[in-house]
Amino acid sequence: MAKIRDILIIGGGPAGLSTALHLVQIAPQLAERTLVLEKATYPRPKLCAGGLTVDAEVLLSRLGLDVYEVPCARAESVYLQFEGRGLRVHPLRSPALRIIRRDEFDHWLAQKVRQKGVEIREDVQVKAVHAQAGTVLVETNGGEFDARLVVGADGSNGVVRAAILPGQPLQTARLLEVICSPQENARHQPDCAYFDFFCISNGIAGYSWDFPTQIQGQPRRAWGIFDNNLLADGQRAPLKGQLAEEMTRNGYTLQESDLQGHPLRWFDPRAEFSVPGVLLAGDAAGSDPLFGEGISLALGYGKLAAQSIRAAFETGDFSFREYRRRILRSSLGQTLCLRWLCAHILYSLHWSWFQRLVWRFLKPVVLVAGWLMVLNWGKKLK
Ligand SMILES: Cc1cc2nc3c(=O)[nH]c(=O)nc-3n(C[C@H](O)[C@H](O)[C@H](O)COP(=O)(O)OP(=O)(O)OC[C@H]3O[C@@H](n4cnc5c(N)ncnc54)[C@H](O)[C@@H]3O)c2cc1C
């Protein structure tokens, strides 16, 4: 017989855990009726460079959480460049980017959720979701659940979106990442995070990155490459060779055996984000098409999902028709729409001369656009 739960959150990453934490904050009586289902056990690996922006820190601090508790590497500046030359961003706040490991960060967040009284069941994999009139049936490897509502926070490869919106086009980016030891002859500075957009002129709508990181206190570099596939035109340019070349140029050797890949589902303002009884959050709803940034956005989605859940219980209307409007009108939706637009412009104008112009000469324009479009939406998220 199916177990009955009012609120089921599927996926215990930043989006699902943030939904739970925001429920505790704005509707504690509902948090008690919430269950998070996570297919893995913490601390679980998650392929991610771990760059945490100021918006993530703002959202966490408003939940009363101190991200300083999580081990991190600090990038004091960010270098945005094309073919090795570009502009250094040295913000007033320090660090410019905090780089966490996702196994540690998500485990820490899950502990906070448990301490606040929300139940998380690990090792429970959701296999199917059926949204029916007035209830949502969830099939897992540990039996069935009947829920009043479900939050699909199961990431880019999740089952919830596929189950509730099967006909919707998939907009996914490809990402590859490798963790290396710092090299003595490396060209890059140890406390700087680098983004190089050289690959745009080779048919890749994205950039390679080189971030400082740490594993158990030992300094490491996280190298990777992002392609949102906007330049694919039927055939996708190979990524591995481009990353290997860029690493070699900077004093590193790509060990192919250590290379890992993962898709990232990106946001489209025309997409749907819910059906009656089911809401999507985080990558399942759609992440950043411009840089592939998603941790802060997943935390932000959690806040909006919690607000819609509270409204549903207050009004008795579980259609979630207002969720799309709530997202698009929020500062989270606005940054995502601007990033979506910006990604289409920046990556479509793929000529080398244009990219050189942007990254080497238009520093004030890039800084203002970054300030307005990429950062500082967190404190405006009501
Ligand atoms: C290589 C790479 C580098 C990245 N670098 C950055 C970066 O530097 N900064 C940044 O902000 N973002 C980065 N991102 C994006 C970021 O990782 C995601 O946007 C973020 O993890 C989204 O959080 P989420 O909670 O929506 O999904 P996830 O973090 O994917 O969490 C989903 C959770 O659901 C669980 N789950 C999945 N399916 C099921 C199921 N069927 N049943 C139960 N549980 C399930 C998973 O185990 C997981 O715990 C990167 C992504 C990649 C691939």
The ligand as an ORCA input file, in Angstrom:
! r2SCAN-3c Opt
* xyz 0 1
  C      30.964     20.058    -14.460
  C      30.020     21.029    -13.796
  C      30.533     22.166    -13.187
  C      29.659     23.075    -12.540
  N      30.220     24.147    -11.902
  C      29.400     24.998    -11.230
  C      29.958     26.071    -10.469
  O      31.168     26.258    -10.385
  N      29.100     26.905     -9.809
  C      27.747     26.731     -9.868
  O      27.011     27.525     -9.261
  N      27.192     25.710    -10.566
  C      27.992     24.834    -11.236
  N      27.443     23.777    -11.919
  C      25.970     23.614    -11.927
  C      25.485     23.003    -10.600
  O      26.200     21.840    -10.315
  C      23.989     22.689    -10.680
  O      23.306     23.773    -11.252
  C      23.411     22.390     -9.306
  O      23.960     21.203     -8.804
  C      21.881     22.268     -9.373
  O      21.373     21.840     -8.131
  P      20.057     20.928     -8.067
  O      19.748     20.764     -6.638
  O      19.041     21.478     -8.986
  O      20.489     19.542     -8.710
  P      21.602     18.509     -8.230
  O      22.696     19.176     -7.541
  O      21.922     17.694     -9.446
  O      20.849     17.621     -7.162
  C      19.878     16.692     -7.553
  C      19.778     15.645     -6.458
  O      18.721     14.752     -6.791
  C      19.148     13.423     -6.584
  N      18.367     12.602     -7.508
  C      18.468     12.569     -8.851
  N      17.578     11.706     -9.371
  C      16.904     11.187     -8.329
  C      15.854     10.215     -8.208
  N      15.361      9.625     -9.302
  N      15.383      9.911     -6.992
  C      15.889     10.507     -5.861
  N      16.896     11.434     -5.916
  C      17.391     11.761     -7.129
  C      20.636     13.453     -6.896
  O      21.323     12.380     -6.263
  C      21.036     14.808     -6.317
  O      21.377     14.722     -4.962
  C      28.268     22.857    -12.571
  C      27.748     21.715    -13.197
  C      28.603     20.811    -13.811
  C      28.030     19.584    -14.470
*
